[in-house]
Amino acid sequence: MRGLTLYVRSRRAPAALGAAVAATAIAWLLATVFSDAREVSGSVLALTALLLVSVVTTTLGGPDDTLDRTAARPWGWLRMSHLTAALGCMVMLLVATLLTGTQFGPFGCAVRDTAGLLGLTALGAATTGTARAWFLPLGWTLGAAMFPGAGTGGEALTWQTQAPDSRPAAMVAAALAVAGFAAYVSRGPRPRTSSENV
């Protein structure tokens, strides 16, 4: 248990959880004040999920890159547990709003958006490092929020803002989640370069 506690603290997980709760509360408050709709739009849900994922991104890398590569720890199990717990926390925060007058839903969209964006971020952490892992999710989500797609190709490209019954959106989100989880669990975050350590 001590090793798990040290892992959680080294990843700054308690601070990230507090920031995620605060971010959800602020997004909910803004949606409540500025909208009369009971359920937020797909764009607002996607942007809120992006905000939560950006908070989680800070926990994907530890303070010591060499320690993350040692064989002394079961890194695969820790990384999978880390991503699963992060996904569960983000979904729970969004689902909690379903009990209020302003809802970040439906449930299927909340799960799809958080899983897909977390997978995309984990893929970025494994390939470009945690410092740059949020670039692609940010650009892709902003594009999807500004330019809603139509047709199969459009729904696939703008999967974050599609209706819950969109099959292309679900398939893209699932593919990103699986690819990101697999890459991060097997490789971990890409080691920082000397310029990133400064």
C-alpha positions as CSV (number, residue, x, y, z in Angstrom):
1,M,0.0,0.0,0.0
2,R,2.9,2.3,0.7
3,G,4.2,2.0,-2.9
4,L,0.7,2.9,-4.3
5,T,0.5,5.9,-2.0
6,L,3.9,7.1,-3.2
7,Y,2.9,6.6,-6.8
8,V,-0.3,8.6,-6.3
9,R,1.6,11.4,-4.6
10,S,4.5,11.5,-7.1
11,R,1.9,11.9,-9.9
12,R,0.2,14.8,-8.0
13,A,-3.1,13.0,-8.2
14,P,-4.7,14.6,-5.1
15,A,-4.1,18.1,-6.5
16,A,-5.3,17.0,-10.0
17,L,-8.5,15.6,-8.5
18,G,-9.2,18.8,-6.6
19,A,-8.6,20.8,-9.8
20,A,-10.9,18.5,-11.7
21,V,-13.7,19.0,-9.1
22,A,-13.2,22.8,-9.2
23,A,-13.2,22.8,-13.0
24,T,-16.4,20.8,-13.2
25,A,-18.1,23.1,-10.6
26,I,-17.0,26.2,-12.5
27,A,-18.2,24.8,-15.9
28,W,-21.5,23.7,-14.3
29,L,-22.0,27.2,-12.7
30,L,-21.3,29.0,-16.0
31,A,-23.7,26.7,-17.9
32,T,-26.4,27.3,-15.2
33,V,-26.0,31.0,-15.3
34,F,-25.7,31.5,-19.1
35,S,-28.1,28.9,-20.4
36,D,-31.7,28.1,-19.8
37,A,-31.4,24.6,-21.3
38,R,-31.6,21.6,-19.0
39,E,-28.9,19.8,-20.9
40,V,-25.8,21.4,-22.2
41,S,-24.9,21.3,-25.9
42,G,-22.5,18.7,-27.3
43,S,-19.8,21.3,-27.7
44,V,-20.0,22.4,-24.1
45,L,-19.8,18.8,-22.9
46,A,-16.8,18.1,-25.2
47,L,-15.0,21.3,-24.0
48,T,-15.7,20.4,-20.4
49,A,-14.4,16.9,-20.9
50,L,-11.3,18.4,-22.6
51,L,-10.8,20.6,-19.5
52,L,-10.9,17.6,-17.2
53,V,-8.6,15.6,-19.5
54,S,-6.1,18.5,-19.5
55,V,-6.0,18.4,-15.7
56,V,-5.4,14.6,-15.8
57,T,-2.5,15.1,-18.3
58,T,-0.3,16.5,-15.6
59,T,-0.5,13.2,-13.7
60,L,0.7,11.0,-16.7
61,G,4.4,11.6,-16.0
62,G,6.4,11.4,-12.8
63,P,9.3,13.6,-11.6
64,D,11.9,11.0,-12.6
65,D,11.9,9.5,-16.1
66,T,14.5,6.8,-15.2
67,L,12.3,5.6,-12.3
68,D,9.4,5.2,-14.7
69,R,11.6,2.7,-16.7
70,T,12.9,0.6,-13.9
71,A,11.8,-3.1,-13.8
72,A,11.3,-2.9,-10.0
73,R,7.7,-1.8,-10.2
74,P,4.7,-3.4,-12.0
75,W,4.4,-0.3,-14.3
76,G,1.9,-1.9,-16.7
77,W,-0.6,-2.6,-13.8
78,L,0.0,0.9,-12.3
79,R,-0.5,2.7,-15.6
80,M,-3.7,0.8,-16.4
81,S,-5.1,1.4,-12.9
82,H,-4.1,5.1,-13.2
83,L,-5.9,5.6,-16.5
84,T,-9.0,3.6,-15.4
85,A,-9.3,5.5,-12.1
86,A,-8.9,8.9,-14.0
87,L,-11.6,7.9,-16.5
88,G,-13.9,6.8,-13.7
89,C,-13.4,10.1,-11.7
90,M,-14.0,12.3,-14.8
91,V,-17.2,10.4,-15.8
92,M,-18.4,10.5,-12.2
93,L,-17.9,14.3,-12.1
94,L,-19.9,14.7,-15.3
95,V,-22.6,12.2,-14.3
96,A,-23.1,13.9,-10.9
97,T,-24.5,16.9,-12.8
98,L,-27.4,14.7,-14.1
99,L,-28.9,15.1,-10.6
100,T,-29.0,18.9,-11.0
101,G,-31.0,21.3,-13.1
102,T,-28.1,21.7,-15.6
103,Q,-26.9,18.4,-16.9
104,F,-23.6,17.5,-18.6
105,G,-25.1,14.5,-20.5
106,P,-26.4,12.3,-21.8
107,F,-24.4,9.6,-20.1
108,G,-23.3,7.9,-23.3
109,C,-21.8,11.2,-24.6
110,A,-20.0,11.8,-21.3
111,V,-18.4,8.4,-21.4
112,R,-17.5,8.6,-25.1
113,D,-15.9,12.0,-24.9
114,T,-13.9,11.4,-21.8
115,A,-12.7,8.0,-22.9
116,G,-11.8,9.2,-26.4
117,L,-10.0,12.3,-25.2
118,L,-8.2,10.5,-22.4
119,G,-7.0,7.8,-24.9
120,L,-5.9,10.5,-27.3
121,T,-4.0,12.3,-24.5
122,A,-2.4,9.0,-23.3
123,L,-1.3,8.3,-26.9
124,G,0.2,11.8,-27.0
125,A,2.0,11.2,-23.7
126,A,3.5,7.9,-25.0
127,T,4.7,9.5,-28.3
128,T,5.4,13.1,-27.6
129,G,5.6,13.3,-23.8
130,T,3.3,14.7,-21.2
131,A,4.3,18.3,-21.8
132,R,2.8,18.1,-25.3
133,A,0.2,15.4,-24.9
134,W,-2.7,17.9,-24.7
135,F,-1.9,19.6,-28.1
136,L,-3.8,17.2,-30.4
137,P,-6.9,16.8,-28.1
138,L,-7.1,20.6,-27.8
139,G,-6.9,21.3,-31.5
140,W,-9.2,18.5,-32.5
141,T,-11.9,19.4,-29.9
142,L,-11.8,23.1,-30.8
143,G,-12.2,22.2,-34.5
144,A,-15.1,19.8,-33.7
145,A,-16.8,22.5,-31.6
146,M,-16.5,25.2,-34.3
147,F,-17.2,23.0,-37.4
148,P,-19.9,20.4,-36.8
149,G,-19.6,17.5,-39.2
150,A,-22.3,15.8,-41.2
151,G,-22.4,12.4,-42.9
152,T,-20.3,9.4,-41.8
153,G,-17.0,11.1,-42.4
154,G,-18.0,14.3,-40.7
155,E,-19.4,12.5,-37.7
156,A,-16.1,10.5,-37.4
157,L,-14.0,13.7,-37.6
158,T,-16.1,15.6,-35.1
159,W,-16.9,12.7,-32.9
160,Q,-16.7,14.7,-29.7
161,T,-19.8,16.8,-30.5
162,Q,-22.0,14.1,-32.1
163,A,-25.3,12.7,-30.8
164,P,-25.1,9.7,-28.4
165,D,-26.4,7.4,-31.1
166,S,-23.7,8.3,-33.7
167,R,-21.9,5.0,-34.6
168,P,-18.9,6.6,-36.4
169,A,-18.3,8.9,-33.3
170,A,-18.5,5.9,-31.0
171,M,-16.1,3.9,-33.1
172,V,-13.5,6.7,-33.4
173,A,-13.7,7.4,-29.6
174,A,-13.3,3.6,-28.8
175,A,-10.3,3.3,-31.2
176,L,-8.6,6.3,-29.7
177,A,-9.2,5.0,-26.1
178,V,-7.9,1.5,-26.9
179,A,-4.8,2.8,-28.8
180,G,-4.0,5.4,-26.2
181,F,-4.4,3.0,-23.2
182,A,-2.3,0.3,-25.0
183,A,0.5,2.7,-25.9
184,Y,0.7,4.3,-22.5
185,V,0.4,1.1,-20.5
186,S,3.1,-0.6,-22.6
187,R,5.5,2.3,-23.0
188,G,4.7,4.9,-20.4
189,P,5.3,8.6,-21.0
190,R,8.1,9.5,-23.5
191,P,11.2,10.6,-21.5
192,R,11.7,14.4,-21.4
193,T,14.4,16.0,-23.4
194,S,17.0,18.2,-21.8
195,S,15.2,21.3,-22.9
196,E,12.0,20.1,-21.3
197,N,13.7,19.5,-18.0
198,V,14.8,23.2,-17.7
